[in-house]
Amino acid sequence: MRFRPLPDLMFMLVMVVMVVQMGVLHRSMVMLERHRNP
């Protein structure tokens, strides 16, 4: 079974997007907490 590079590239792209989304969500939550409790 030979692997084509396209699905692997899509998988890497999805992983990067998920990691970035989690990082942005965490940062927004931290900023919200900081704004609520100065």
C-alpha positions in Angstrom: 0.0 0.0 0.0 1.6 3.3 -1.2 0.8 6.5 0.6 0.0 9.6 -1.4 1.4 12.9 0.1 -2.0 14.7 -0.1 -3.9 13.0 2.7 -0.9 13.3 5.0 -0.6 17.0 4.1 -4.3 17.5 4.9 -4.0 15.6 8.2 -1.0 17.8 9.2 -3.0 20.9 8.2 -6.0 19.8 10.3 -3.7 19.1 13.3 -2.1 22.5 13.0 -5.5 24.2 12.7 -6.7 22.4 15.8 -3.6 23.3 17.8 -3.9 27.0 16.8 -7.6 27.0 17.6 -6.9 25.6 21.1 -4.2 28.1 21.7 -6.4 31.0 20.6 -9.2 29.7 22.8 -6.9 29.4 25.8 -5.5 32.9 25.2 -9.0 34.4 24.9 -10.1 32.7 28.1 -7.0 34.0 30.0 -7.7 37.5 28.7 -11.3 37.2 29.8 -10.3 36.2 33.3 -7.7 38.9 33.4 -10.3 41.5 32.3 -12.8 40.2 34.9 -10.3 40.2 37.8 -7.9 43.2 37.4 
